[in-house]
């Protein structure tokens, strides 16, 4: 490939890593705002979402331009395709962070304390996203496989949030139901973030190993 290709690839790497960093920070702020009922922080995050959307569009356009100009093959083609898919997952995680921020505004009237388990789930999901992005930065398929294995743990967190809500309804705990509905909604958004982090890990595996593993369970 010509020198222009190499420069374009390096630029694309910087753009996707920058977007990943911004998305990771958005998720961190959204979780903090929800757990602490910080409406002002939520509003700032929502207002900043337009910038993430613009970055996602710019990266997609750059990928399409590279495909049209250079007609890459083999590993070069895998790189561009992987970035296109990663780009979409990062944008979706940014949207989910906004959803969590909007939940903060919707449920800030609730007075009950959120469970410690929700905080642990949020911490696990953020760690999962960080590991997926680290796998991308270092093209580390081992890290990517670890992300795929951890996704089931996040699913368990979400199921327990739903069980806590159902239990409160059965027991007639009206004082807890509203808070638990908010908690379940947040857990649902976090579970979807974990799914997209897993998608990123699978794209890294495709990039590094040239294998599509999406429909194949991760061996334990």
C-alpha positions as CSV (number, residue, x, y, z in Angstrom):
1,X,0.0,0.0,0.0
2,X,1.2,3.6,-0.7
3,X,2.4,6.0,1.9
4,X,-0.8,7.9,1.7
5,X,-2.6,4.7,2.8
6,X,-0.4,4.3,5.9
7,X,-1.0,8.0,6.9
8,X,-4.8,7.6,6.4
9,X,-4.7,4.4,8.6
10,X,-2.8,6.1,11.4
11,X,-5.3,9.0,11.3
12,X,-8.2,6.6,11.4
13,X,-6.7,4.8,14.4
14,X,-6.3,8.1,16.3
15,X,-9.9,9.0,15.5
16,X,-11.4,5.7,16.7
17,X,-9.3,5.7,19.8
18,X,-10.3,9.3,20.6
19,X,-14.0,8.4,20.1
20,X,-13.5,5.4,22.4
21,X,-12.0,7.6,25.1
22,X,-14.9,10.1,24.9
23,X,-17.5,7.3,25.0
24,X,-15.8,5.7,28.0
25,X,-15.9,9.1,29.8
26,X,-19.6,9.6,28.9
27,X,-20.5,6.3,30.4
28,X,-18.6,7.1,33.5
29,X,-20.3,10.4,33.9
30,X,-23.7,8.9,33.2
31,X,-23.3,6.3,35.8
32,X,-22.1,8.8,38.4
33,X,-25.0,11.1,37.7
34,X,-27.5,8.3,38.0
35,X,-26.2,6.9,41.2
36,X,-25.9,10.3,42.8
37,X,-29.0,11.8,41.2
38,X,-27.0,14.6,39.7
39,X,-29.4,16.3,37.2
40,X,-27.0,19.0,36.2
41,X,-24.3,16.5,35.1
42,X,-26.9,14.6,33.2
43,X,-28.0,17.7,31.3
44,X,-24.4,18.5,30.3
45,X,-23.9,15.0,29.1
46,X,-27.0,15.0,27.0
47,X,-26.1,18.3,25.4
48,X,-22.7,17.0,24.5
49,X,-24.0,14.0,22.6
50,X,-24.2,15.8,19.3
51,X,-20.4,16.0,19.2
52,X,-20.1,12.2,19.5
53,X,-22.6,11.7,16.7
54,X,-20.6,14.0,14.4
55,X,-17.4,12.1,15.2
56,X,-19.1,8.8,14.4
57,X,-20.2,10.2,11.0
58,X,-16.7,11.5,10.2
59,X,-15.1,8.1,10.9
60,X,-17.7,6.3,8.8
61,X,-17.1,8.7,5.9
62,X,-13.3,8.2,6.3
63,X,-13.7,4.4,6.2
64,X,-15.8,4.6,3.1
65,X,-13.4,6.9,1.4
66,X,-10.5,4.5,2.1
67,X,-12.4,1.6,0.6
68,X,-13.2,3.6,-2.5
69,X,-9.7,5.0,-3.0
70,X,-7.5,2.1,-2.2
71,X,-9.6,-1.1,-2.6
72,X,-7.8,-2.8,0.3
73,X,-7.6,-6.6,0.5
74,X,-6.8,-9.2,3.2
75,X,-5.6,-7.6,6.5
76,X,-6.1,-4.1,5.3
77,X,-9.7,-4.8,4.3
78,X,-10.3,-6.4,7.7
79,X,-9.0,-3.3,9.4
80,X,-11.4,-0.9,7.7
81,X,-14.4,-3.2,8.1
82,X,-13.6,-3.7,11.8
83,X,-13.3,0.1,12.3
84,X,-16.7,0.6,10.6
85,X,-18.3,-1.9,13.0
86,X,-16.5,-0.6,16.1
87,X,-17.5,2.9,15.2
88,X,-21.2,2.0,15.2
89,X,-20.9,0.1,18.6
90,X,-19.1,3.1,20.2
91,X,-21.8,5.5,19.0
92,X,-24.5,3.2,20.4
93,X,-22.7,3.1,23.8
94,X,-22.7,6.9,23.7
95,X,-26.5,6.8,23.1
96,X,-27.0,4.4,26.0
97,X,-25.0,6.7,28.3
98,X,-27.4,9.5,27.2
99,X,-30.3,7.1,28.0
100,X,-28.9,6.6,31.6
101,X,-28.6,10.4,31.9
102,X,-32.2,10.8,30.8
103,X,-33.2,8.2,33.4
104,X,-31.5,10.4,36.1
105,X,-33.8,13.3,35.1
106,X,-36.8,11.1,34.9
107,X,-36.3,9.4,38.3
108,X,-34.5,12.1,40.4
109,X,-37.7,12.4,42.5
110,X,-37.2,9.0,43.9
111,X,-35.9,9.0,47.4
112,X,-35.0,5.3,48.0
113,X,-31.3,4.3,47.9
114,X,-30.2,2.3,44.9
115,X,-28.7,-1.2,45.7
116,X,-25.0,-1.7,46.1
117,X,-25.4,-4.4,43.5
118,X,-26.3,-1.8,40.8
119,X,-23.1,0.1,41.6
120,X,-21.1,-3.1,41.3
121,X,-22.8,-3.9,38.0
122,X,-22.0,-0.4,36.7
123,X,-18.4,-0.8,37.8
124,X,-18.2,-4.2,36.0
125,X,-19.7,-2.8,32.8
126,X,-17.2,0.1,32.8
127,X,-14.4,-2.3,33.4
128,X,-15.6,-4.5,30.5
129,X,-15.7,-1.5,28.1
130,X,-12.2,-0.5,29.2
131,X,-10.9,-4.0,28.6
132,X,-12.5,-4.1,25.1
133,X,-10.9,-0.7,24.2
134,X,-7.6,-1.9,25.6
135,X,-7.9,-4.9,23.4
136,X,-8.4,-2.6,20.4
137,X,-5.5,-0.3,21.3
138,X,-3.1,-3.2,21.6
139,X,-4.8,-5.6,19.1
140,X,-4.9,-8.1,21.9
141,X,-7.2,-11.0,21.1
142,X,-6.6,-12.6,24.5
143,X,-8.2,-9.6,26.2
144,X,-11.0,-9.6,23.7
145,X,-11.8,-13.3,24.5
146,X,-11.9,-12.3,28.2
147,X,-14.5,-9.7,27.4
148,X,-16.7,-12.3,25.7
149,X,-16.4,-14.6,28.7
150,X,-17.5,-11.9,31.1
151,X,-20.7,-10.9,29.4
152,X,-22.7,-13.6,31.1
153,X,-21.8,-12.1,34.5
154,X,-23.4,-8.8,33.4
155,X,-26.5,-10.6,32.2
156,X,-26.8,-12.2,35.7
157,X,-26.7,-8.7,37.3
158,X,-29.5,-7.5,35.1
159,X,-31.7,-10.6,35.9
160,X,-31.2,-10.0,39.7
161,X,-32.3,-6.4,39.3
162,X,-35.5,-7.6,37.7
163,X,-36.0,-10.2,40.4
164,X,-35.7,-7.5,43.1
165,X,-38.4,-5.5,41.4
166,X,-40.8,-8.5,41.1
167,X,-40.2,-9.4,44.7
168,X,-41.1,-5.8,45.9
169,X,-44.3,-5.9,43.8
170,X,-45.3,-9.3,45.2
171,X,-44.7,-8.1,48.8
172,X,-46.6,-4.9,48.2
173,X,-43.6,-2.7,48.9
174,X,-44.9,0.4,47.3
175,X,-42.2,2.4,49.0
176,X,-39.5,0.5,47.1
177,X,-41.1,-0.2,43.7
178,X,-40.5,3.2,42.1
179,X,-36.8,3.1,43.0
180,X,-36.5,-0.4,41.8
181,X,-38.1,0.4,38.5
182,X,-35.5,3.1,38.0
183,X,-32.8,0.7,39.0
184,X,-34.0,-2.0,36.6
185,X,-34.2,0.5,33.8
186,X,-30.6,1.6,34.5
187,X,-29.5,-2.1,34.7
188,X,-31.1,-2.7,31.3
189,X,-29.1,0.1,29.7
190,X,-25.9,-1.2,31.3
191,X,-26.6,-4.7,30.0
192,X,-26.9,-3.3,26.5
193,X,-23.6,-1.4,27.0
194,X,-22.0,-4.7,27.9
195,X,-23.4,-6.3,24.7
196,X,-21.8,-3.6,22.6
197,X,-18.5,-3.9,24.4
198,X,-18.7,-7.6,23.6
199,X,-19.3,-6.7,19.9
200,X,-16.2,-4.5,20.0
201,X,-14.2,-7.5,21.4
202,X,-15.5,-9.7,18.6
203,X,-14.5,-7.1,16.1
204,X,-11.0,-7.1,17.6
205,X,-10.8,-10.9,17.3
206,X,-11.9,-10.5,13.7
207,X,-9.2,-7.9,13.1
208,X,-6.4,-9.9,14.8
209,X,-7.3,-13.5,14.0
210,X,-9.4,-13.0,10.9
211,X,-12.2,-15.1,12.4
212,X,-15.9,-14.2,12.9
213,X,-16.8,-15.5,16.3
214,X,-20.2,-13.7,16.8
215,X,-22.3,-16.9,16.6
216,X,-19.9,-19.1,18.5
217,X,-20.0,-19.3,22.3
218,X,-16.7,-18.5,24.1
219,X,-15.1,-21.7,25.5
220,X,-14.6,-21.6,29.3
